[in-house]
């Protein structure tokens, strides 16, 4: 079973930045697409960003394009989410996920191999 551990969440003022990290216990980390999702209580989990196994392709949800950047370090089996220009609407629990496949486009609910437990991001106005 793949274990994903997120870190970096917290409280930040609107306009500020946070960097989330997700460490994976997966020897073949570099074979898999990775992504971030977020969820507000009472709402469906929302796609935030995805990255291909090599890091060459990235995808973003419409609400975060131009503000968030996903990246990965395959040597450290870690994926990152740099969040800039944060808005109160970005407040959510952020989850890291591993796809069963290598592409960024494969990082979607039906293909998820494992989920992290989440890290809370709170943006105050």
Protein Blocks (a to p, Z undefined) as FASTA:
>chain_A
ZZdddehiacddehiacddddddddfklmmpccddddddehiacddfbdcdfkopaccdd
fklgokaccdddfklopacdddehiafklgccddddddfbfbfklmcfklpmbdcebjad
dddZZ
